[in-house]
Amino acid sequence: LARRHFVAVFSSPAQRARDTAELAGLTNITIDPDLQEWDYGGYEGLTTPQIRQQRPGWYLWRDGVVPKDAEHPGESVHQVGARADAVLAQVRPLLAQGDVALVSHAHMLRVLTARWLGLDPDCGRLFRLGTGTLSVLGTEHDMPVILTWNVPPAAFE
């Protein structure tokens, strides 16, 4: 990505997201707390199989999370959607000047994509996203679309 010009680059505050941005060759990175990962509350650090031991059939997009403590109260999909809307409100005016890069986490980016497309936040469940992949959102005839999705970085070289 270092060969591409971005008018702005935003990253989640998580160190792993900032490291990913730097490894991708992105510079002038602005940390945006709205790009942080979904607050999984009491499920933070647990895998889906571990959660399903306590709650058989659990599905994040349908069942949500349980609170943990004051620092990790958990978020609903609609709260994550509100953060995605805030990111998009900041990004949309910049797009008139060129491309913007967002470095975040799979669930957050899935919700952000749903909101870009004008869908409810829980429609993020429809967009599987792998780790370290690239996706490009854009427009066609002034309507939001997905231009590329879940592409391994080597495909962009």
Number of C-alpha atoms within 10 A of each C-alpha: 17 12 8 8 14 18 13 19 20 25 25 23 18 17 10 14 22 20 14 15 24 15 12 14 12 22 16 12 17 14 18 17 14 20 25 22 18 23 22 20 20 16 18 16 9 11 9 15 12 12 18 13 10 9 12 11 12 16 14 16 16 11 12 15 23 17 16 15 10 8 9 15 15 21 17 22 25 13 14 24 24 17 20 25 18 14 18 16 11 11 18 12 10 15 14 9 11 11 17 17 19 22 28 23 21 19 21 25 23 22 29 27 26 21 21 22 17 13 13 15 25 19 18 23 16 12 16 11 19 13 9 16 14 18 18 16 15 15 12 9 6 7 10 15 16 14 11 11 15 15 15 14 13 8 8 8 7
